[in-house]
Amino acid sequence: MALPPCRLYLITPPRLDDLAGFGRTLAHTLDAGDVAALQVRLKDVGDDIVAAAAEVILPIAQARGVAVILNDRPDLAARLGCDGVHVGQTDASYAEARRIVGPDRMVGVTCHDSLHLAMEAAEAGADYVAFGAFFPTTTKNASARAELDLLTGWQSDMLTPCVAIGGIAAANVREIARAGADFAAVSAGVWAYPDGPSAAVRALIHEIAAGVAER
């Protein structure tokens, strides 16, 4: 079976203290190569902060064909005009998120290292399932550690796209692409890259292409 290509799914830094500056950085980063989606993930901040971030991010990303996914909050995703929402196992259920955002926005679901949770989400209609963490990460407290064969097994049995997340960077994304992920989610591996985010995107895309070629 031919596995699908693998694309980048970026996640914002956990804090955006300089929105104007981040907007300029984001534009250069998205112009550096193919990025499928950008998740706005700002924890423990007020709705006004999320709304201000979305106001800056949405036009930059959407002008470049990059889907904007809001973490956790289907209500804000719908109100702010995001392209979708990502919900965890302790957030709104898939059914509730779908009811709130409607049929035309994406809903992705965190499934940790569980095929069972992923199959439930896929059968309910999720647009994608997210597995991880695959590698050690400082971006969030990962409650599970996923193995690479989870991605390969998922692709052999299911049609719903899968996102790999957790500690992914240029140094290891080739393994993720080789295993069959549809999307590689990256946060610190882009924004904290020594040569800058644009260079990170170019390096990641190079390594993803190498991993796909090795399948």
C-alpha positions in Angstrom: 0.0 0.0 0.0 1.3 3.4 -0.9 1.5 5.7 2.1 0.5 9.3 1.8 2.9 12.2 1.8 3.8 13.9 5.1 3.3 17.6 5.7 4.2 20.0 8.4 1.7 21.0 11.1 3.1 23.9 13.1 2.1 24.7 16.7 2.6 28.2 18.0 4.9 28.9 20.9 3.1 28.7 24.3 3.4 32.4 24.8 3.2 35.3 22.3 4.3 38.4 24.2 5.0 40.4 21.0 2.2 39.7 18.6 3.3 42.1 15.9 6.8 40.6 16.0 5.4 37.1 15.9 3.3 38.0 12.9 6.3 39.1 10.9 8.2 35.9 12.0 5.2 33.8 11.1 4.9 35.2 7.6 8.6 34.5 6.8 8.3 31.0 8.4 5.2 30.1 6.3 6.9 31.4 3.1 9.9 29.1 3.7 8.1 25.9 2.5 5.0 23.8 2.5 3.0 24.1 5.8 -0.4 22.5 6.0 -1.7 23.9 9.3 -0.9 26.1 12.2 -2.4 25.3 15.6 -2.9 28.2 18.0 -2.0 26.8 21.4 -2.0 29.4 24.1 -2.6 27.9 27.6 -3.8 29.6 30.7 -4.6 32.9 29.0 -7.8 34.9 28.7 -10.1 34.8 25.7 -9.1 38.3 24.8 -5.5 37.2 24.5 -6.5 34.3 22.2 -8.7 36.6 20.2 -5.9 39.1 19.7 -3.5 36.4 18.6 -6.0 35.0 16.2 -6.6 38.5 14.7 -2.9 38.6 13.8 -2.4 35.0 12.8 -5.5 34.3 10.7 -4.9 36.6 7.8 -1.2 35.7 7.6 -1.9 32.0 7.6 -5.0 31.9 5.5 -3.5 34.1 2.8 -0.9 31.3 2.3 -3.4 28.5 2.3 -2.5 27.4 5.8 -5.3 26.1 8.0 -5.6 27.7 11.4 -6.6 25.3 14.2 -7.4 26.5 17.7 -6.5 24.3 20.6 -9.2 23.3 23.1 -11.9 25.9 22.4 -14.5 25.0 19.8 -16.6 28.1 20.8 -13.7 30.5 20.2 -12.7 28.7 17.0 -16.2 29.3 15.6 -16.4 32.8 16.8 -13.0 33.9 15.6 -13.2 32.3 12.2 -10.6 29.6 12.6 -10.6 26.7 10.2 -11.0 24.1 12.9 -10.4 23.1 16.5 -8.2 20.5 18.2 -9.6 18.8 21.3 -7.8 16.7 23.9 -9.3 13.8 25.9 -10.1 16.2 28.8 -11.5 18.9 26.6 -14.8 19.0 24.8 -15.9 15.7 23.3 -15.7 15.2 19.5 -19.5 15.3 19.3 -19.7 18.6 21.3 -16.9 20.2 19.3 -18.6 19.2 16.1 -21.9 20.6 17.2 -20.3 23.9 18.1 -18.1 24.4 15.1 -20.5 23.0 12.5 -19.9 20.6 9.6 -17.5 22.8 7.6 -14.7 23.3 10.1 -12.1 20.6 11.0 -12.1 18.8 14.3 -8.9 16.9 15.4 -8.7 14.7 18.4 -5.7 13.8 20.7 -5.5 10.1 21.1 -2.1 9.7 22.9 -0.8 6.2 22.2 -4.3 4.6 22.0 -5.6 2.9 18.9 -8.9 2.4 20.7 -9.3 6.2 21.2 -8.3 6.9 17.7 -10.7 4.4 16.2 -13.5 5.9 18.3 -12.7 9.4 17.1 -12.3 8.3 13.4 -15.6 6.4 13.5 -17.3 9.4 15.0 -16.1 11.6 12.1 -12.9 13.3 13.3 -11.0 14.9 10.5 -7.7 13.7 12.0 -6.4 11.9 15.0 -3.2 12.9 16.8 -0.7 10.3 18.3 2.1 11.1 20.7 4.4 12.0 22.3 6.9 10.2 20.1 10.0 11.9 21.6 10.8 13.7 24.8 9.2 17.2 24.8 9.4 20.3 27.0 6.4 22.0 25.3 3.8 20.1 27.3 3.6 17.4 29.9 3.1 14.3 27.7 0.9 11.7 29.4 1.9 8.9 27.0 4.8 7.8 24.9 3.8 6.5 21.4 5.8 4.1 19.3 6.5 4.7 15.6 4.8 1.4 14.5 1.5 3.0 15.7 1.7 5.3 12.7 2.4 2.4 10.3 -0.3 0.3 11.7 -2.8 3.1 11.6 -2.1 3.7 7.9 -2.6 0.0 7.0 -6.1 -0.1 8.5 -7.6 3.4 8.6 -8.4 6.2 6.2 -8.5 9.1 8.7 -5.3 11.1 8.6 -3.0 10.9 11.6 -0.8 13.6 13.1 2.4 12.8 15.0 3.3 15.1 17.8 5.7 15.3 20.7 9.4 16.4 20.6 9.5 16.3 16.8 12.4 18.3 15.2 14.6 18.2 12.1 16.8 15.6 13.8 14.1 13.0 14.1 11.2 14.0 11.7 12.6 11.6 9.1 11.6 8.7 11.3 8.1 10.1 11.6 7.7 10.5 7.9 9.2 7.0 7.2 6.7 5.5 9.6 3.7 6.9 7.7 2.4 10.0 9.5 0.2 12.3 7.4 1.4 15.3 9.3 4.3 16.1 11.6 3.4 18.5 14.4 6.3 20.7 15.4 6.5 23.6 18.0 9.9 24.2 19.7 11.6 22.4 16.8 10.7 25.4 14.7 10.6 28.4 17.0 13.7 27.5 19.0 15.7 26.3 16.0 19.3 27.7 16.2 19.2 29.2 12.7 15.7 30.5 13.0 12.2 29.3 12.2 12.5 29.7 8.4 15.6 27.6 8.3 13.8 25.0 10.5 11.0 24.7 8.1 13.4 24.1 5.2 15.3 21.5 7.2 12.2 19.8 8.3 10.8 19.6 4.8 14.1 18.2 3.5 14.1 15.5 6.2 10.5 14.7 5.6 11.1 14.2 1.9 14.0 11.9 2.8 11.9 9.9 5.1 9.1 9.5 2.6 11.6 8.3 0.0 12.8 5.6 2.4 9.4 4.0 2.9 
